[in-house]
Amino acid sequence: MTIFRSIRLPAIILFLTFSSRFCFAEQGILLTDDLQLRVADSFMEQGEYYRAVTEYKRFAILFPDSPKGEYALFRIGIAYYLGEEYGDAVRSFEKLAAMSPAGPYNLSSRYFAALGLWKKKDHAGAVAAFEHIALSISSPFAPKALAAWSLLELDRDDPSAAATLLQRFMTDYPDHPGIAQVGNACSLLAQYEDLPQKSEVLAGILSAILPGAGYVYAGRYGDGLTSFLVNGLFIAGTVTAVNNDWLPAAGISGGIGLPFYLGNIYGSANAAKKWNRSIKSEMRGRIDEALADIVAEKDFLPKISSGETLLPSAPARHENNEGVPGSGPARPFPCFTNMTGSDSI
């Protein structure tokens, strides 16, 4: 009886083990391409961009023949872009554009590749990419490329080129819903070119003649007063020591005060430079704000739904009203000027 029990106990354990495995196998989840994409999209929506990249790449490995492969590759590029890995983003977008020249993501990939090149400070590459997109006049990305290109020219300190591009936008797309914003940006650009400037040389000369005067000229009154008092004390001390034949004291006072005097000249010139930069930066911010919705409209990101790719229709153009057929709402994405947050795509 004891031997029977000792044999029966392991048999029961084996039976329970195999039966439990069978039950769990019956209750397992079947991994499909849709499910894998939902996992990746979920990470994307939560701002977990690097984990989203991993899941999209896993999708490409597990489902190499899926019709949604281009969607996954496009989203990889977007995830890299939002994660500020612009080099990887550009490579992903360029790979997709080359892989599928006639695909639904070709122009959108080229557009985001151009934005990535811009972010990388590769201005020449970005200009070439924007120019290529702008040639496809009936594309919904052509006016966006012109607006972005104009901002890029401002980065290159060429407001005339930026204004020319915006005039081209208004000529080619007079019925674009953002035409009023473009007109506003043109007006701001005219003001940008006529902004008052402070002379760095004049600021330095003023401070050389009267310490602190260059700071006052540059609008930094507190620094001007401080510089005047500090340098005035050293100058007065040095002059007093010389008049009383205290030459060692005069040498010490003058030696200590000389760096303050020279720093006052350099600092005044730098203050004028910063003043010029600040008013340009303020005006540039207003121009960016005027064009932000055009450069990165929230309803322009393609989306795959039930196996069909959805694209927005092209904006109306003066001579040519042909567009890219669209068939539904697109998944939104954040404005290009705020791509580092956790906004969903």
Secondary structure, DSSP 8 states (H G I E B T S, - for coil): -HHHHHHHHHHHHHHHHHHHHHHHHHT-----HHHHHHHHHHHHHTT-HHHHHHHHHHHHHH-TT-TTHHHHHHHHHHHHHHTT-HHHHHHHHHHHHHH-TTSTTHHHHHHHHHHHHHHTT-HHHHHHHHHHHHH-TTSTTHHHHHHHHHHHHHHTT-HHHHHHHHHHHHHH-TT-TTHHHHHHHHHHHHHHHT-----HHHHHHHHHHSTTHHHHHTT-HHHHHHHHHHHHHHHHHHHHHHHTT-HHHHHHHHHHHHHHHHHHHHHHHHHHHHHHHHHHHHHHHHHHHHHHHHHT-TT-S-EEETTEEE-------SS--------S-------GGGTTS----
